[in-house]
Amino acid sequence: MPLFAKKSNKSFDNVTANENNVTNGKPVLTNGGHAQRSNSSLNGSDFTKPQLIFHCQLAHGSPTGLITGFSSVRELYQKIGECYDIPQEEILFCTLNSHKVDMTKLLGGQIGLDDFIFAHRKGQPKEVEVLKSEDALGLTITDNGAGYAFIKRIREGSVMDRVEHILVGDHIEKLDGMSMVGKRHYEVARLLKEVPTGSTFTLRLIEPVKSGFQGIGPRSQGRTPGRGYGTGKETLRFKANGNAEIEEKFDESTQAGIEAINNLLESFMGINDNELATLIWDLGIDKSNSMDFAEAVDNSDLESFGFTDDFIIELWGAITDARRKKAEKN
């Protein structure tokens, strides 16, 4: 008997957004500094547009812009585009506190209140042919929350590692001529998995722009956790319902549990999504057994992922292990 019953499909739409500080109708550019609260009160119920100010630069070089009032990543990209007078679609992804294409610094489901945002723009497009000589390609795919899936990790010695021109940070724009724009990372991962072993397929990729001094991490970057996305004690956390709330930074045990869930997502599904892992953690943190956890997953938007019973048990194990370690420390 399955742990949870199948229901009609629901869309798991991860939306994100933001807003720029404006003076006389124009974006404000400053000389840097740390993120700060605006004069608007954060008390009350208006968390949809939190009045915080974050500093931002284009990763390949630009003046510093002030970004405020966003409640999702999609809005964040929109307002960064407005600040620098570029189309929102030009932004591939953002990193925190590093201008490099560093996949351990990706902006995910939360931003520390003192984090500095670096936006990475579209660069050189390229097309590569890949022979799928093995069942597993060796890719970990994530997305920017605004319609672009890209490569987060390439496993050393894998099929993709042997293709010279495929790099960490590349946006997967097309697969055999079919657009991947607007698809979530798990959809792209599933399509790549469905390519028959022994066949050849074509990827159209877009690199992020890199400055002359900008480096990238190794193709098979380790699984070092993001450790809170900043050094502040509070973070602005994006919610699946489109709201954003200021919360205390996760403690070490919670972060370890979320990282363990993310590692399972990578192993079972070939995706990496800190926000999805955090949502799974939230669903299980107050449950007393795997049946209650499975029911909570079934009654959430995660039902559309079609997690197997075995995977649910693996996720529950990661949650209980983290809770046990936290209890032992206390």
RODO-2510 file (C-alpha; in nm, 4 decimals, decimal comma):
residues 330
     n   res          X          Y          Z
     1     m     0,0000     0,0000     0,0000
     2     p     0,1533     0,3340    -0,0971
     3     l     0,2362     0,5812     0,1746
     4     f     0,0302     0,8455     0,0040
     5     a    -0,2403     0,8425    -0,2575
     6     k    -0,2047     1,0114    -0,5930
     7     k    -0,4184     1,3160    -0,6563
     8     s    -0,4728     1,5468    -0,9497
     9     n    -0,1564     1,7256    -1,0563
    10     k    -0,0824     2,0630    -0,9076
    11     s     0,1787     2,3024    -1,0374
    12     f     0,4771     2,3692    -0,8139
    13     d     0,5449     2,7247    -0,9231
    14     n     0,8461     2,8736    -0,7531
    15     v     0,8053     3,2470    -0,7993
    16     t     1,0406     3,5202    -0,6868
    17     a     1,0553     3,9067    -0,7134
    18     n     1,1994     4,2501    -0,6108
    19     e     1,2028     4,6266    -0,6481
    20     n     1,4678     4,9002    -0,6892
    21     n     1,5099     5,2157    -0,4866
    22     v     1,4070     5,5038    -0,7099
    23     t     1,4746     5,8770    -0,6923
    24     n     1,2933     6,1106    -0,9323
    25     g     1,1770     5,8109    -1,1287
    26     k     1,5291     5,6718    -1,1847
    27     p     1,7221     5,3871    -1,0180
    28     v     1,9708     5,4979    -0,7535
    29     l     2,3352     5,3919    -0,7889
    30     t     2,5642     5,4287    -0,4877
    31     n     2,9220     5,3527    -0,3875
    32     g     2,8565     5,0268    -0,2069
    33     g     2,7966     4,9340     0,1539
    34     h     2,5935     4,6735     0,3374
    35     a     2,2280     4,5873     0,3134
    36     q     2,0175     4,8012     0,5436
    37     r     1,6622     4,8426     0,6608
    38     s     1,4700     5,1305     0,5104
    39     n     1,2765     5,3803     0,7228
    40     s     0,9557     5,1849     0,6604
    41     s     0,8484     4,9697     0,9538
    42     l     0,8779     4,5931     0,9236
    43     n     0,6139     4,5433     1,1893
    44     g     0,2633     4,4476     1,0913
    45     s     0,1403     4,2206     0,8157
    46     d     0,3040     4,3726     0,5071
    47     f     0,5620     4,1018     0,4364
    48     t     0,4726     4,0783     0,0671
    49     k     0,7004     4,3770    -0,0033
    50     p     0,9553     4,3831     0,2802
    51     q     1,1108     4,7279     0,3035
    52     l     1,4747     4,6259     0,3092
    53     i     1,7554     4,7660     0,0999
    54     f     2,0134     4,5350    -0,0586
    55     h     2,3182     4,6334    -0,2591
    56     c     2,3789     4,4821    -0,6015
    57     q     2,6295     4,4843    -0,8852
    58     l     2,6518     4,3138    -1,2214
    59     a     2,9057     4,0352    -1,1725
    60     h     3,1266     4,1442    -1,4629
    61     g     3,1421     4,5000    -1,3282
    62     s     2,9062     4,7950    -1,2732
    63     p     2,8160     5,0717    -1,0285
    64     t     2,6375     4,9584    -0,7137
    65     g     2,2581     4,9675    -0,7198
    66     l     2,0046     4,9698    -0,4379
    67     i     1,7370     4,7000    -0,4567
    68     t     1,4342     4,7047    -0,2267
    69     g     1,0752     4,5920    -0,1822
    70     f     1,0956     4,2471    -0,3456
    71     s     0,9145     3,9359    -0,2278
    72     s     1,0337     3,6810    -0,4844
    73     v     1,3317     3,6029    -0,7062
    74     r     1,1380     3,6809    -1,0218
    75     e     1,0724     4,0340    -0,8969
    76     l     1,4336     4,0617    -0,7840
    77     y     1,5556     3,9975    -1,1379
    78     q     1,2973     4,2364    -1,2756
    79     k     1,4122     4,5207    -1,0512
    80     i     1,7817     4,4520    -1,1057
    81     g     1,7053     4,4800    -1,4774
    82     e     1,5314     4,8123    -1,4185
    83     c     1,8224     4,9387    -1,2107
    84     y     2,0761     4,8707    -1,4864
    85     d     1,8428     4,9335    -1,7807
    86     i     1,8742     4,5787    -1,9140
    87     p     1,5980     4,3254    -1,9906
    88     q     1,5123     4,0953    -1,7012
    89     e     1,5683     3,8039    -1,9404
    90     e     1,9381     3,8971    -1,9582
    91     i     1,9966     3,7830    -1,5990
    92     l     2,0883     3,4149    -1,5696
    93     f     2,1331     3,3853    -1,1922
    94     c     2,2632     3,5705    -0,8885
    95     t     2,5372     3,4884    -0,6395
    96     l     2,5767     3,6261    -0,2899
    97     n     2,8928     3,7981    -0,1681
    98     s     3,0992     3,6766    -0,4660
    99     h     3,1174     3,7974    -0,8268
   100     k     3,2513     3,4582    -0,9391
   101     v     3,0484     3,1779    -1,0957
   102     d     3,0575     3,0022    -0,7607
   103     m     2,7770     2,7499    -0,7227
   104     t     2,8214     2,7411    -0,3440
   105     k     2,7177     3,1091    -0,3349
   106     l     2,3977     3,0871    -0,5396
   107     l     2,1001     3,2951    -0,4371
   108     g     1,8326     3,0474    -0,3375
   109     g     1,5319     3,0653    -0,1095
   110     q     1,6789     3,3164     0,1322
   111     i     1,9100     3,6188     0,1514
   112     g     2,1004     3,7295     0,4604
   113     l     2,0203     4,0876     0,5567
   114     d     2,3845     4,1847     0,5034
   115     d     2,4338     3,9941     0,1758
   116     f     2,5637     4,1674    -0,1377
   117     i     2,3959     4,0482    -0,4594
   118     f     2,5894     3,9905    -0,7836
   119     a     2,3799     3,9422    -1,0991
   120     h     2,5268     3,7301    -1,3810
   121     r     2,4207     3,8255    -1,7350
   122     k     2,3864     3,6143    -2,0452
   123     g     2,7077     3,5766    -2,2394
   124     q     2,8244     3,3630    -2,5299
   125     p     2,5802     3,1041    -2,6741
   126     k     2,7158     2,7702    -2,7950
   127     e     2,5868     2,4395    -2,9276
   128     v     2,7402     2,1048    -2,8396
   129     e     2,6629     1,7510    -2,9456
   130     v     2,6746     1,4883    -2,6736
   131     l     2,6871     1,1109    -2,7127
   132     k     2,4957     0,9590    -2,4219
   133     s     2,7302     0,6644    -2,3796
   134     e     2,6095     0,5931    -2,0244
   135     d     2,2721     0,6099    -1,8502
   136     a     2,3887     0,8856    -1,6137
   137     l     2,5190     1,2082    -1,7659
   138     g     2,6797     1,3344    -1,4442
   139     l     2,4974     1,6687    -1,4299
   140     t     2,3357     1,8405    -1,1359
   141     i     2,0846     2,0974    -1,2572
   142     t     1,9290     2,3861    -1,0668
   143     d     1,7301     2,6911    -1,1769
   144     n     1,7105     3,0592    -1,0996
   145     g     1,3458     3,0627    -0,9931
   146     a     1,2594     3,2766    -1,2934
   147     g     1,2586     3,0333    -1,5850
   148     y     1,6240     2,9447    -1,6494
   149     a     1,7717     2,6042    -1,5671
   150     f     2,1502     2,5827    -1,5548
   151     i     2,4335     2,3480    -1,4641
   152     k     2,5310     2,3533    -1,0965
   153     r     2,7760     2,0641    -1,0890
   154     i     2,9506     1,8249    -1,3295
   155     r     3,0662     1,4976    -1,1794
   156     e     3,4301     1,4238    -1,2445
   157     g     3,4839     1,1472    -1,5015
   158     s     3,1204     1,1560    -1,6183
   159     v     2,9840     1,1804    -1,9743
   160     m     2,9436     1,5576    -1,9437
   161     d     3,2859     1,6000    -1,7848
   162     r     3,4385     1,4613    -2,1043
   163     v     3,2697     1,7317    -2,3163
   164     e     3,5176     2,0161    -2,3063
   165     h     3,2868     2,3106    -2,3753
   166     i     3,0163     2,2330    -2,1166
   167     l     3,0786     2,4393    -1,8033
   168     v     2,9341     2,4959    -1,4577
   169     g     2,6988     2,7960    -1,4767
   170     d     2,5866     2,7318    -1,8367
   171     h     2,2167     2,7933    -1,8943
   172     i     2,0455     2,5053    -2,0806
   173     e     1,8444     2,7008    -2,3379
   174     k     1,7496     2,4200    -2,5794
   175     l     1,7573     2,0407    -2,5977
   176     d     1,7472     1,9070    -2,9543
   177     g     1,5912     2,2349    -3,0655
   178     m     1,3201     2,2334    -2,7987
   179     s     1,3223     2,5374    -2,5718
   180     m     1,3942     2,4737    -2,2041
   181     v     1,3160     2,8334    -2,1071
   182     g     1,0382     2,8440    -1,8498
   183     k     1,0898     2,4843    -1,7390
   184     r     1,1880     2,3961    -1,3841
   185     h     1,5166     2,2156    -1,3242
   186     y     1,3469     1,8840    -1,2514
   187     e     1,1663     1,9009    -1,5881
   188     v     1,4956     1,9570    -1,7718
   189     a     1,6621     1,6782    -1,5714
   190     r     1,3785     1,4413    -1,6610
   191     l     1,4044     1,5215    -2,0336
   192     l     1,7791     1,4587    -2,0288
   193     k     1,7260     1,1325    -1,8437
   194     e     1,4743     1,0231    -2,1077
   195     v     1,7294     1,0585    -2,3904
   196     p     1,8029     0,6978    -2,4971
   197     t     2,1436     0,5641    -2,3996
   198     g     2,3653     0,5319    -2,7070
   199     s     2,2023     0,8217    -2,8917
   200     t     2,3383     1,1687    -2,9656
   201     f     2,1627     1,4882    -2,8614
   202     t     2,2329     1,8593    -2,9044
   203     l     2,2389     2,1206    -2,6296
   204     r     2,2251     2,4943    -2,6871
   205     l     2,3931     2,6548    -2,3866
   206     i     2,4538     3,0146    -2,2814
   207     e     2,7532     3,1029    -2,0679
   208     p     2,7380     3,3798    -1,8074
   209     v     2,9451     3,6879    -1,8888
   210     k     3,2817     3,6766    -1,7150
   211     s     3,5109     3,9701    -1,6485
   212     g     3,8814     3,9482    -1,7168
   213     f     3,9575     3,8765    -1,3508
   214     q     3,6641     3,6480    -1,2847
   215     g     3,7198     3,2806    -1,2236
   216     i     3,4870     2,9873    -1,1917
   217     g     3,4810     2,6982    -0,9516
   218     p     3,5860     2,3482    -1,0517
   219     r     3,3469     2,1532    -1,2753
   220     s     3,2709     1,9100    -0,9952
   221     q     3,2400     2,1570    -0,7080
   222     g     3,2064     1,9914    -0,3697
   223     r     2,8925     1,9842    -0,1649
   224     t     2,9964     2,2557     0,0788
   225     p     2,6749     2,3972     0,2268
   226     g     2,5847     2,7613     0,1769
   227     r     2,5840     2,7968     0,5578
   228     g     2,3101     3,0508     0,5910
   229     y     2,3588     3,2620     0,2780
   230     g     2,5366     3,5378     0,4662
   231     t     2,6845     3,6293     0,7993
   232     g     2,3838     3,8039     0,9541
   233     k     2,1628     3,6440     1,2178
   234     e     1,8482     3,7184     1,0168
   235     t     1,7537     3,6292     0,6614
   236     l     1,4849     3,7318     0,4177
   237     r     1,3257     3,4015     0,3230
   238     f     1,1108     3,3528     0,0117
   239     k     0,7976     3,1451     0,0682
   240     a     0,6294     2,9137    -0,1828
   241     n     0,3101     3,1217    -0,1525
   242     g     0,4864     3,4256    -0,3000
   243     n     0,5447     3,6090     0,0275
   244     a     0,8748     3,6841     0,1954
   245     e     0,9400     3,6942     0,5678
   246     i     1,2321     3,7909     0,7874
   247     e     1,3408     3,4959     0,9994
   248     e     1,6266     3,3984     1,2235
   249     k     1,9085     3,2211     1,0432
   250     f     1,8846     2,8430     1,0611
   251     d     2,0931     2,6762     1,3285
   252     e     2,3710     2,4344     1,2337
   253     s     2,1586     2,1188     1,2744
   254     t     1,8771     2,2579     1,0602
   255     q     2,1210     2,3598     0,7877
   256     a     2,2777     2,0134     0,7970
   257     g     1,9336     1,8542     0,7604
   258     i     1,8417     2,0746     0,4646
   259     e     2,1762     1,9987     0,3010
   260     a     2,1183     1,6241     0,3484
   261     i     1,7781     1,6569     0,1799
   262     n     1,9371     1,8523    -0,1052
   263     n     2,1967     1,5783    -0,1506
   264     l     1,9145     1,3241    -0,1781
   265     l     1,7427     1,5395    -0,4405
   266     e     2,0682     1,5409    -0,6349
   267     s     2,1203     1,1644    -0,6033
   268     f     1,7635     1,0633    -0,6896
   269     m     1,6596     1,3396    -0,9304
   270     g     1,9768     1,5129    -1,0553
   271     i     1,8582     1,8513    -0,9282
   272     n     1,9761     2,0936    -0,6631
   273     d     1,7244     2,3248    -0,4993
   274     n     1,7811     2,4725    -0,1547
   275     e     1,4301     2,6174    -0,1471
   276     l     1,2718     2,2815    -0,2294
   277     a     1,4882     2,1118     0,0348
   278     t     1,3831     2,3740     0,2907
   279     l     1,0157     2,3206     0,2074
   280     i     1,0564     1,9448     0,2578
   281     w     1,2296     2,0091     0,5906
   282     d     0,9465     2,2370     0,7031
   283     l     0,6883     1,9703     0,6192
   284     g     0,8683     1,7090     0,8286
   285     i     1,0086     1,9034     1,1212
   286     d     0,7007     1,8611     1,3452
   287     k     0,5952     1,5136     1,2283
   288     s     0,6304     1,2109     1,4553
   289     n     0,6454     0,9362     1,1917
   290     s     0,6946     0,8729     0,8203
   291     m     0,3219     0,8225     0,7566
   292     d     0,2372     1,1722     0,8820
   293     f     0,5268     1,3123     0,6790
   294     a     0,4081     1,1311     0,3649
   295     e     0,0568     1,2661     0,4173
   296     a     0,1924     1,6210     0,4557
   297     v     0,3859     1,5847     0,1286
   298     d     0,0765     1,4472    -0,0442
   299     n    -0,1311     1,7448     0,0728
   300     s     0,1249     2,0004    -0,0474
   301     d     0,2391     2,1263    -0,3861
   302     l     0,5194     1,8664    -0,3692
   303     e     0,2635     1,6029    -0,4712
   304     s     0,3228     1,7027    -0,8345
   305     f     0,6812     1,5712    -0,8119
   306     g     0,5558     1,2150    -0,7785
   307     f     0,8080     1,1136    -0,5113
   308     t     0,8232     0,7349    -0,4657
   309     d     0,7617     0,5689    -0,1297
   310     d     1,1294     0,4735    -0,1070
   311     f     1,2345     0,8345    -0,1641
   312     i     0,9917     0,9566     0,1027
   313     i     1,1536     0,7132     0,3482
   314     e     1,5006     0,8439     0,2537
   315     l     1,3853     1,2034     0,3104
   316     w     1,2313     1,1117     0,6446
   317     g     1,5586     0,9479     0,7460
   318     a     1,7517     1,2691     0,6696
   319     i     1,5072     1,4719     0,8800
   320     t     1,5145     1,2360     1,1798
   321     d     1,8958     1,2085     1,1694
   322     a     1,9291     1,5877     1,1863
   323     r     1,6741     1,6111     1,4662
   324     r     1,8544     1,3389     1,6647
   325     k     2,1916     1,5161     1,6313
   326     k     2,0332     1,8413     1,7432
   327     a     1,8849     1,6701     2,0493
   328     e     2,2228     1,5133     2,1362
   329     k     2,3898     1,8555     2,1276
   330     n     2,1258     2,0004     2,3555
***
